[in-house]
Each structure stands twice: as C-alpha cells, then as structure tokens.
Amino acid sequence: MPDQGSDERLQHEFNRWAAEGEGEKMERHHLDITEKTIRLMDPRPGERVLDLGCGAGWATRLLARMVGEGPEGFGQVVGIDVSDEMIRHARAASKDFDNILYVWGSAQQIPWEENFFDKVLSVESFYYYPDQERALAELFRVMAPHGRLFILINLYKDNPYSLQWVDKLKVPVHVRSSAEYIDLLKKHAFVNVEARQIPDDTPTPDDYQTKSFNSLEDLRAFKRTGALLLMASKPDVRNQAPGYTIY
Ligand SMILES: C[S@@+](CC[C@H](N)C(=O)[O-])C[C@H]1O[C@@H](n2cnc3c(N)ncnc32)[C@H](O)[C@@H]1O
C-alpha cells in the first residue's frame, strides 16, 4: 500500500502553497517549458489526457482546448493532484470547460481505470512523489497501449543550479540524473524512452527578486540549462483490471 503519511505531508504543504496563490503563480514560471512540451505532445481532438500533479490547472486548460471536439469524438482531460486546495482552485478557474475533470488523488495510487489515457503530462511534480517506482507502475497501468508519457522535471542532477532548492523545500525530494531516470522508465517496461533538456527562454529582468536562487546569474544559468523532459511510450499491451472481492 502507498505510504499514507507521505501523501498527507505533501497534501499539507501544497495546500499551503495553494492558499498563498502559488498554484496560479507557477504558470508564469513553467509556461515556456510547458508550451514547448505540449508542442511535442501534439494533443489531438478526441484524445484522453492526464495532467498529473496539475496544481491550479492552467496546463490542464491549455490541453483541454486542444483535445476538444474532433472527428473521433470529444476529448477529455483529467487533472489529478494530491492537494485538495489546488483542486479547488483548478475547478474554480475551469467553470467554462465541459471536458475537464479534476480529481483529488495521489500519483501513488492513481484513481483511474486501466488502459485509458492516450497522453500524460506531468509538470514539475514527479520529483516529489515519495515512491517514484510505484508512480511509474501506476502511470503504466492507466495509460492506453501506445500511450505517450511526458514528464518535466526542473530539479535534477544535470542542472547543478537547481540543486540550490533542495534545502529550501519543506518536503523531501528525489534528485536523480537524466541517465538514472531513463533507466527507471526502462525498468518499468516503457519503450521509446528519451530525455531532452528544454531551456526556458523567458528573460529575467535585472530587478527580478528571487528567493529560490542565490543570484540572478544562477537563475539565468538554470533557465539556460533547462528542464529535463522525459518522454516514453507504453508498449502495445493492456493491463488487466484488478480482481475485486465482494464481501
Ligand atoms: C510545483 S507544483 C506544479 C503544479 C503544476 N503542474 C504547475 O506546473 O503549475 C507540484 C504539484 O504536484 C503536486 N503533487 C505533489 N506530490 C503529488 C503526488 N504524490 N500525487 C499527485 N500530485 C502531487 C502538488 O500538490 C503540486 O500541486
């Protein structure tokens, strides 16, 4: 069973972020790298997409506009987050959408059926998952055969500037290298596993105030080095639905 205590700690911390308006502010910090990733995802009308660790839902809404009505039917985006407060913010900002569903839940036990999602996006969330191996097994389970996975990670060994955050964060995080993540995805039976660095091309003004970095030069170098984008596919296999015992 997933470690309930770790999820509660994450829920508590990210509820605090949500209450302080950080969910909405993250759009500014993650938009450039997320738009580049979404271009590679190439969401099509009719597709079913998961946004795992969706926060305040701004990327979920970008995706929902792209998968809307198409010749193959109506596309749908599901946003899942461990913070119920983030989910509340996301729902409040998405009232005009009829193809988004936000669900409170954890990557450790994704509250969804097997073989469902054509594409998965996860922005700046994966390194918080207490058991990343379990999260990958869960992602594999809920993805459709040939489904495509896109994980963006700003905190990783090959971007030394990102390591300044580790001590500032109030929850434990994983710090792995690109090569280690590739091995992990392969170990979990994903295929076409690929990693790329996605630079953040937004300019940093000279009067910008940063609490996360030791200097503006470090922040600029961090952006130039870029986020790690992991891409992978589920092979042509279907997961069996679990057997239930009815008492
Ligand atoms: C840095 S924020 C990024 C949010 C959003 N993707 C964005 O870019 O604005 C990380 C998000 O991951 C969520 N998260 C952390 N651990 C999680 C878990 N185990 N399962 C689901 N979501 C999780 C947090 O609640 C938070 O909303």
Ligand as a Chemical Component Dictionary entry (heavy atoms), coordinates in Angstrom:
data_LIG
# 
_chem_comp.id                   LIG 
_chem_comp.type                 NON-POLYMER 
_chem_comp.pdbx_formal_charge   0 
_chem_comp.three_letter_code    LIG 
# 
loop_
_chem_comp_atom.comp_id 
_chem_comp_atom.atom_id 
_chem_comp_atom.alt_atom_id 
_chem_comp_atom.type_symbol 
_chem_comp_atom.charge 
_chem_comp_atom.model_Cartn_x 
_chem_comp_atom.model_Cartn_y 
_chem_comp_atom.model_Cartn_z 
_chem_comp_atom.pdbx_ordinal 
LIG C1  C1  C 0  5.491  22.533 -8.198  1  
LIG S1  S1  S 1  3.795  22.146 -8.259  2  
LIG C2  C2  C 0  3.435  22.107 -10.015 3  
LIG C3  C3  C 0  1.959  22.244 -10.301 4  
LIG C4  C4  C 0  1.584  22.353 -11.791 5  
LIG N1  N1  N 0  1.932  21.175 -12.533 6  
LIG C5  C5  C 0  2.218  23.575 -12.380 7  
LIG O1  O1  O 0  3.194  23.449 -13.147 8  
LIG O2  O2  O -1 1.764  24.681 -12.066 9  
LIG C6  C6  C 0  3.771  20.417 -7.831  10 
LIG C7  C7  C 0  2.378  19.835 -7.770  11 
LIG O3  O3  O 0  2.479  18.421 -7.621  12 
LIG C8  C8  C 0  1.504  18.006 -6.698  13 
LIG N2  N2  N 0  1.930  16.723 -6.093  14 
LIG C9  C9  C 0  2.982  16.512 -5.263  15 
LIG N3  N3  N 0  3.023  15.214 -4.909  16 
LIG C10 C10 C 0  1.983  14.591 -5.517  17 
LIG C11 C11 C 0  1.501  13.248 -5.537  18 
LIG N4  N4  N 0  2.086  12.283 -4.818  19 
LIG N5  N5  N 0  0.427  12.972 -6.288  20 
LIG C12 C12 C 0  -0.196 13.946 -7.010  21 
LIG N6  N6  N 0  0.205  15.236 -7.023  22 
LIG C13 C13 C 0  1.291  15.558 -6.292  23 
LIG C14 C14 C 0  1.448  19.141 -5.690  24 
LIG O4  O4  O 0  0.284  19.145 -4.900  25 
LIG C15 C15 C 0  1.577  20.350 -6.586  26 
LIG O5  O5  O 0  0.331  20.848 -6.988  27 
# 
loop_
_chem_comp_bond.comp_id 
_chem_comp_bond.atom_id_1 
_chem_comp_bond.atom_id_2 
_chem_comp_bond.value_order 
_chem_comp_bond.pdbx_ordinal 
LIG C1  S1  SING 1  
LIG S1  C2  SING 2  
LIG S1  C6  SING 3  
LIG C2  C3  SING 4  
LIG C3  C4  SING 5  
LIG C4  N1  SING 6  
LIG C4  C5  SING 7  
LIG C5  O1  DOUB 8  
LIG C5  O2  SING 9  
LIG C6  C7  SING 10 
LIG C7  O3  SING 11 
LIG C7  C15 SING 12 
LIG O3  C8  SING 13 
LIG C8  N2  SING 14 
LIG C8  C14 SING 15 
LIG N2  C9  SING 16 
LIG N2  C13 SING 17 
LIG C9  N3  DOUB 18 
LIG N3  C10 SING 19 
LIG C10 C11 SING 20 
LIG C10 C13 DOUB 21 
LIG C11 N4  SING 22 
LIG C11 N5  DOUB 23 
LIG N5  C12 SING 24 
LIG C12 N6  DOUB 25 
LIG N6  C13 SING 26 
LIG C14 O4  SING 27 
LIG C14 C15 SING 28 
LIG C15 O5  SING 29 
# 
